[in-house]
Amino acid sequence: MSKTSKKSNVIRVDELTIPKKIASRDLAVLCDTFHISSSHRRDAKSRLDELVTEFANWMTSERQNPGRGSDRGRLEKALGHVRQAAAALERLGPSGRLAFKAIASFVAPMLAAQWMSFSFPDDDYAPQRSPLPSEGWRQPLRPPMRSSEYFIEELSSEARFQFVSHRAVQTAAAAFKTIETGFVGVLQALDRQPGSRGGRKPLTYRHFLIMNLAEMWDDIGKQVSTGPNSDFTAFCESVAVSIGWPDEGIGAAVPKAIREWRNLPQSKRR
């Protein structure tokens, strides 16, 4: 049996409510309509119930998560705190600056010698590059004239500690500035995410429902076809209505979902 597929009212993500299991009477009508044999009906009910449960758990979990707007607000708040912390350091008086040297034992191990050197290029206290230590017991009598030198964290721990001790406030302020730059990059990345500038969000739930129904349809020996008037498209629309979703636009969504389903390795289809 086939029916004319409903076309193209625009569906929004929030119209896809948490799905409900298909009632036994509706499932019997579904099986009769699409000629699902009695030998496959128990399996069909089990698979559809499991599918609805998985989608309900997935959607509930995702919708309990903070949205993009609240995430942006928290990130902007954190960025503001970083800027306030940097500004507060600049207002420290002599006593505060002296006490701030105690931060060295905590901060020096977490900062790279290369970062210190690049952040303070003209500071004599900044850690310098070192040649690689020679292997074995025997040291060369004379090092090469132009031996390569590197920032080696294991060899710079004392230099890093001394640097932070002498430049405690400046080091912390520079670290906050680096973190501030990172936060700005995070906000820019958030603004580049799909849907960040408005417009319709992709109907991911519906897409994966169609892919799972294709697997089920194939397993009961029926042909998965993508035409708008195909039995499979009509089956997807009927299942959508039965679990509480709108069926508009499914006919247009089926071809893309089936292309992706057919390209999946057999081991990953389920």
C-alpha positions, 0 to 999 in steps of 0.5 A: 500500500502507498499513499500520497506523502504530505509535503512541506510545511516547515517543521521546527525542532521544538515540534518534535516532542518527547516521543511516546510508545505506539499503542497496541491498537495503533501498532496493529493497524500499522502492521495491517496497513503495511502488510507486516507478517505475523512472524515479524510483528512481535519483533516490530513492536519490540524494535519500535518500543526500544527505538522510542525509548532511546529517542526519549532518553536522548531528547530528554538528556539534550533538552536538559542541557544549557542552551547556547544562549546560557552558555554564552552568558556564562562564558562572557561572565567568566571573561569578565571575571578574568579581566577584573582579576587582571585589573585588581592586580594592577591596583595592588600596593607594595604590601600586596605585591610583596605578599604576591611573591608566594604565588611562585611555588604554585604558578611557576610549575604550570607555566612554560619557560617558552611562554615566559621568555616570549611574554617577557622577551627583554627581561633578564630573569626570563628562562633561556634556551638550553642545549640538549644534555649529552647522552651517556657519562662522557661529556664533550670537552668542547661543545659545538660552536653552534649547538642547537638550544631549546626550552627544556622544562625539566631543566628550567624549573628553578629559573621559572620559580625565580622569574615568578618570584621576581615578577609575580604580579607581572606574570599573573597579569600576563597569564590572565591576558593570555586566558582572556585572549583564549576566552575571546577565541572560545566566544568566536568559536561559539558564534561560528557553530551551526545555528548560532545566527538563527534560522532553522535547526537541523531535524537531527532526531527525525533524520536518525528515526528514518535511518533506524526505520530503514534498517527495520524495514530492510530486516523484515524483507521489504524494499527501502525506496525513497520515492515520495509515494513509496510504502517506506515513506508512508510507513515513516510518516505513520510511525511519526504520527503514532509516536506524536511527531508531525509527518510533514516534510518526511517525504523530502527528508527520506532520500538524504537519510537513506543515502546516509544509511546505505553508506554505513558499514553493516556493523554500524547500521544498528 
